[in-house]
Amino acid sequence: MKVKQFSRRAFGRLWAGSALCIGAARTGLAAVEGRLELEQQPRADLSVERHYRADAQVIILSMPLLHLTSVGGGSVRWREWAEANGGSQRLIEFLGFSAPERAAGLNRLGFIRELTRTAPGGIRDAINFGLMTASNEESAEEAWKALYSKATESAYTVIEGRIAGDASTSALAHFMGPSSISAERRGELVMMGNRALSAVPVQPASFTVVPLPPPFLNALADALLGPSQLESRYV
């Protein structure tokens, strides 16, 4: 897990990358008051949900050669609620997926879910979980073979991160799962991902930054809600 900086120009690229990353995570991040968990949240004071459609277009020399609609989609959910001590919690989920029947048989999906607890003095703790199809194609030939693939299994990558006070940890694992699974059935992948994470060590962060910045989606939310700025940080 690294502390990174991003500029306003990089927002678009970073947001697109996060689209291929929502599921449940293993719970149990110790906090000053109670335990921060990705499940069993109270009724939200603020709840917003949006759904998106992905289209594809091939352009050569400024001339469109191919245009396909609904080759994939995505969704984002943003929830917030206040705590009795004056702090608050924020849950952000992002999901992105392809539609194989509209995308030359290419089946890709990913999701990320972050829960952050803040106090008047800043972030107190956070937990995040992400899972995505591992796309390892490095050449045009490999990319072509990924289309209309007959493979019954695909490689997936899963990550879980935790921030508590001035320390953070993360765990990263890889596993094989059904290649034809849809975004609606991502709960099955979450279970496989949690089993894979349980078999790998949790790594402490190799840096010291006090106070720690928030995880990626929450850093984006802060940047969108806050005053104009050229640069921000995220873990």
N, C-alpha and C positions, 0 to 999 in steps of 0.2 A: 504494500500500500504506500503510495507516494503523495506528497503535497505538491500540487501543480498550480501554475498560474495560467489564466486564459484571458485573452483580450476580447473586446466586443466583436471584432471581426471573426474570432474563432467560435462564437456562440453557435452559428449555424452548423459548422462541422461537428462540434461536440454534441449538439442536440441530435443530429442525424445519427451519430454513433450510438447514442444512448437508446435510440429507437430499437436497436437489435439487442436489447438487453431485457414481471410482476409475479410473483408467487409468494408462498409463505416461506419463512426461514426458521431454522432452529432458534428457539427462544432462550433467554437466560442471561442477558447483559446486566451485570450488577450496576445499580445506580444508587445515588445517595438516599433517595426515598423510593422504595419499591423497585420493581424490575421493569425495564422497558421491553415490550414485546410487540411483535408484528401482528399479533392476533388480539382479539377481544378489546378493541378500542371502544371508548364511550361514544355516545351520539355526538356527531360533529357539529360544531357551531358554524362551520363553513364547509360546503361540499360542492365541488365543481367537477364535471366529467365531460370530456370531448372525444369524438371519434373522427378518424381521418381515413381518407382513401388515397391509395398510391397509384399513380399512372406512370407509364413508361413511354419514352420517346427516343428514337434514334435520329440524330441530326448529322449530316455530312455537308460541309461547305455551306452552312446556314440553311440547308434544305432538309425539311423533315422527311425521312424515308419510311418511318414506322411509328405508329402511335397506338398504344393499347391502354385501355382504361381498366381500373380495378385489378391491377396485378398484385395488389397487396393492401394492407391497411394498418391501422394502429389506433391506440387509444391512450388517454392520459386521465388520471384521477387525482384530484388534489383535495385533501381534507385537513381541517384544523380544528382544534378544540382547546379551551382554556383550562388551566389547572388552578386549584384553590390557592396555591402559594404565589400566584401572580405570573407563573410561567405558562408555557403553552407546548403543545405537541403538533407536529405537522407530518402527515403521511402523503407521499407522492408515489404514484405508480405509473410506469410507462411500458407499453407493449407495442411491438412491431412484428409483422409477419408477412409472408408472401402467400399468394394464392396459386398453387402449382398448376391448376387447370388453366390459368391465365398467364402464367409466367414460365412457359416452356418447361414445365415439370419441376422447376426449382422450388424446393421446400425449405424455407428458412424462417426461423422465429426466434425471438428473444424477449426478455422482460427484465425489469429492474424495479425494486421496491425499496423505499427508504422511509424510515421513521426517525424523526429528530425531536429531541426535547430541549427546549431552551428555557433559560431563566432571565431575569432582568439584566444580568451581567453577561449574557451570551449563551452559547451552546453548552449543555451539560453532558448529554450523551446521545448516541445515535446507533442505529443498526441498519444494515442494508443487505439485500440478497439479490443476486442477478444470475440469469441462466440464458445461454444462447447457443444456437447451432454453431459448431466450429467449422468455419469456412477456410480451408487451407489451400485453396487453389492459388498457384503462383504463376501460371502461364495461360495463354489462350487455349491451349490444348486441354489442360486440366479443367479450365472453366467450361469448355464445351462438353466434356465428359460428365460434368455435374448436372447438365440438362437432361431431362428424361432418364435419370439414373434408375437402374433396376435394383439397387441395393436396398435391403430391408432394414438395415441399421445405419445410423449416422452418429458422428462424434459430437458430443456436447461439452461445453465448458461451464462450470458453475463457480460462483464466488460468494463469500459471505464476509462482511466487514463489520467491525464494532469500534465505536469510539466511546470512551468513558473518561471524563476529566481531561487529564493531559496525556493520555495514552491511547493507542489504537492497535488493533490486531486484525489480521485477515487470514482467510483460508481459501485456497484455489484447488480445484480438482477437475478431472476429465473423466467422462464415462461414455459408454455406448448405449443408445436407446433407439426406439422405433423411428425410422426415417419418415414414415407417413403420418406421424402424429400431428394433430391440428392445434391451433392456439386455444380452442375451447377445451382441449384435453391436457393443457399444460400442467394441471395438478399432478398428473402421473409422472411427468418429468421432474417436478419439484421433489417428489418422494425419492426418485432415483438420485437426484442431485444431493439431497440430504444424506443418503446412504454413502455416496461418494465422499462428501465432506467429512463424514464421521471417521473415515479411514486415513485422513491426511492431517498433519500437524497444523496447529494454529500458529501463525508467525507474528511476532511483535513487530511493530514499525521500527525502522532503523533511523528515525529522525526524532528530533525534539523541537516542537514548535508550540509555544504557549501564548494564547489559548489555541487549541486546535481548530482549524476551519471545518465547516460542515461537509458532508458528502456531496457528490456531484449535482444531483437533481435539486437538492435544497440550496446549493450555492447558486444555481441558475435561478431558482425562485427568488432568492434574496436580491440577485442582480436585477431581475425584472421589476421587483416591487420597490427597490431602493432608488436613491438619487443616481443620476448619470455618473458612470465611472468607466475608466479605460481598462481596468484590470481587477481581477478578484482571485481568490484562492479556493481550492477544494481539496479534500482528501479522497 
